[in-house]
Amino acid sequence: MSHGKSRQSRAPVKRTKFRPRMLELDILTLGARGDGLATHEGLSVFVPYTVPGDRVLARLEGRRGDGWLAQPLEILAAGEGRRAPPCPYFGRCGGCALQHLADEPYLRWKERLLEGVTAKLGADAGVLGPIRRVAPGSRRRATFAFARQAKGVSLGFNARSSHDIVDIAQCLLLLPWFSELFPPLRALLTAVCPEGTRGDVSLTGTETGIDMLVEAESRLDLFDRQRLAAFAEDHDLARLSWRRPGAGAIEPLAERRPPMVRFSGFTVGLPPAAFLQPSLEGEAVLTALVADAIGAGSPVADLFAGLGTFSFALAGKGAVRAFEGDAAAVGAAARAAHGTGVRFEKRDLAQTPLRPDELKQFRSVVADPPRAGCGPQAENLASPGGPSRLVMVSCNPATLARDLRLLVDGGYQLQSLTPVDQFPWTAHLEAVAVLER
Ligand SMILES: C[S@@+](CC[C@H](N)C(=O)[O-])C[C@H]1O[C@@H](n2cnc3c(N)ncnc32)[C@H](O)[C@@H]1O
């Protein structure tokens, strides 16, 4: 006879007490975030900046999920794939995770991130295409953290899992013009920000020059505004804007030329803070993969369309309707699309995803959602009677796997899955999946 909840029905959770200590560990493989993985007393130990085959002396630092996190103190024996990292900030700067791994094993590891996706779907491993590379040194946009201290401004990227800023003179992932701007940018922020200010600076290279946005709480007086306008003049910026995060709106302080970007021959004004693919090279790879997959499958819906990176590439193929949640992006793209047969519509696809009856109008759909994935839009795409071809572009294999699960369960077949290394030396991976039914 049962007397309510049985105490024996739950297995006792074994919690090993944490004691900081040194261990010698053999690194067996790489985890999804690019950390080396060893085992200790039956639990996984994540050891950043190590490679398979390394034997390391490491200090246990605490729990990570069901395992441990350890910091490597000494490489006792180096694994075969280990190489000298090319960047002097590697290991301190939190931007890159894998510069210490040779090219071949690095690329194989990135490809394996998608093998996890096909395995979860039960899809044939043959659908996985070879990885498409985007070279370091090609990024045209980046956001840097800065802190104004008594001695001046630190400007760079956050250290790993920390708010500390690693002050950098250059970054090998970026186009060379970034590092030329760092010294005068430090001097500018030192002049206009009071001690203790922390903020972000976003820089984007456009067709008409650099677009710069500073986000910091400082209140600007007339002299600060003059200094900022003079900086824009001296460095030939296209635009310089400021946003006080508490106050919300972005204030353009100097617009010398409207920042413009080009997609497949169409020129679009870039609203401050609108989404743009990080490099022209990456954008070209993704656009070619999308355009090839869509073929002549018009009419097309471009979901999470941004400024129209893919919509404009598909403009010659027939009717395109583009849906995007950011009003400024829709306004800018719609102006550029006037008379082209591409229609941009503002729509929040999380709140009001395209319904199954709306999706039936389209032969093909491209969807390139934010990191969180397609959300409820994926469920509607999976419902019967929708488009025969889907192209999913994703920067997050975990949410891509979730969306693909829904679509495959809805009757789509995964035709191809191509990794695109848009974010070299990081654990991030872009992918393009083509599905049909
Ligand atoms: C990864 S970007 C892709 C943009 C575009 N496809 C491109 O390649 O440039 C994702 C886009 O989704 C938009 N977005 C985010 N949440 C959204 C939502 N709930 N509804 C509609 N669009 C959204 C963002 O504004 C952004 O433009």
The ligand as an SDF file (V2000), in Angstrom:
LIG
                    3D

 27 29  0  0  0  0  0  0  0  0999 V2000
   20.9350   36.8200  -37.2210 C   0  0  0  0  0  0  0  0  0  0  0  0
   20.1030   38.2990  -37.6950 S   0  0  0  0  0  0  0  0  0  0  0  0
   19.8510   37.9880  -39.4050 C   0  0  0  0  0  0  0  0  0  0  0  0
   19.5350   39.1870  -40.2490 C   0  0  0  0  0  0  0  0  0  0  0  0
   19.6600   38.9770  -41.7610 C   0  0  0  0  0  0  0  0  0  0  0  0
   19.0870   37.7360  -42.2000 N   0  0  0  0  0  0  0  0  0  0  0  0
   21.0930   39.0950  -42.2070 C   0  0  0  0  0  0  0  0  0  0  0  0
   21.6840   38.0830  -42.6060 O   0  0  0  0  0  0  0  0  0  0  0  0
   21.6650   40.1960  -42.1870 O   0  0  0  0  0  0  0  0  0  0  0  0
   18.5550   38.0860  -36.9430 C   0  0  0  0  0  0  0  0  0  0  0  0
   17.5520   39.1740  -37.2130 C   0  0  0  0  0  0  0  0  0  0  0  0
   16.3350   38.8280  -36.5260 O   0  0  0  0  0  0  0  0  0  0  0  0
   15.7560   40.0100  -36.0460 C   0  0  0  0  0  0  0  0  0  0  0  0
   14.8420   39.6180  -34.9490 N   0  0  0  0  0  0  0  0  0  0  0  0
   15.1740   39.2880  -33.6750 C   0  0  0  0  0  0  0  0  0  0  0  0
   14.0640   38.9440  -32.9920 N   0  0  0  0  0  0  0  0  0  0  0  0
   13.0220   39.0560  -33.8580 C   0  0  0  0  0  0  0  0  0  0  0  0
   11.6260   38.8370  -33.7370 C   0  0  0  0  0  0  0  0  0  0  0  0
   11.0830   38.4420  -32.5880 N   0  0  0  0  0  0  0  0  0  0  0  0
   10.8390   39.0440  -34.8250 N   0  0  0  0  0  0  0  0  0  0  0  0
   11.3920   39.4290  -35.9910 C   0  0  0  0  0  0  0  0  0  0  0  0
   12.6970   39.6690  -36.1740 N   0  0  0  0  0  0  0  0  0  0  0  0
   13.5120   39.4780  -35.1110 C   0  0  0  0  0  0  0  0  0  0  0  0
   16.9070   40.8820  -35.6220 C   0  0  0  0  0  0  0  0  0  0  0  0
   16.5370   42.2370  -35.5770 O   0  0  0  0  0  0  0  0  0  0  0  0
   17.9250   40.5710  -36.7170 C   0  0  0  0  0  0  0  0  0  0  0  0
   17.8010   41.4700  -37.7840 O   0  0  0  0  0  0  0  0  0  0  0  0
  1  2  1  0
  2  3  1  0
  2 10  1  0
  3  4  1  0
  4  5  1  0
  5  6  1  0
  5  7  1  0
  7  8  2  0
  7  9  1  0
 10 11  1  0
 11 12  1  0
 11 26  1  0
 12 13  1  0
 13 14  1  0
 13 24  1  0
 14 15  1  0
 14 23  1  0
 15 16  2  0
 16 17  1  0
 17 18  1  0
 17 23  2  0
 18 19  1  0
 18 20  2  0
 20 21  1  0
 21 22  2  0
 22 23  1  0
 24 25  1  0
 24 26  1  0
 26 27  1  0
M  CHG  2   2   1   9  -1
M  END
$$$$
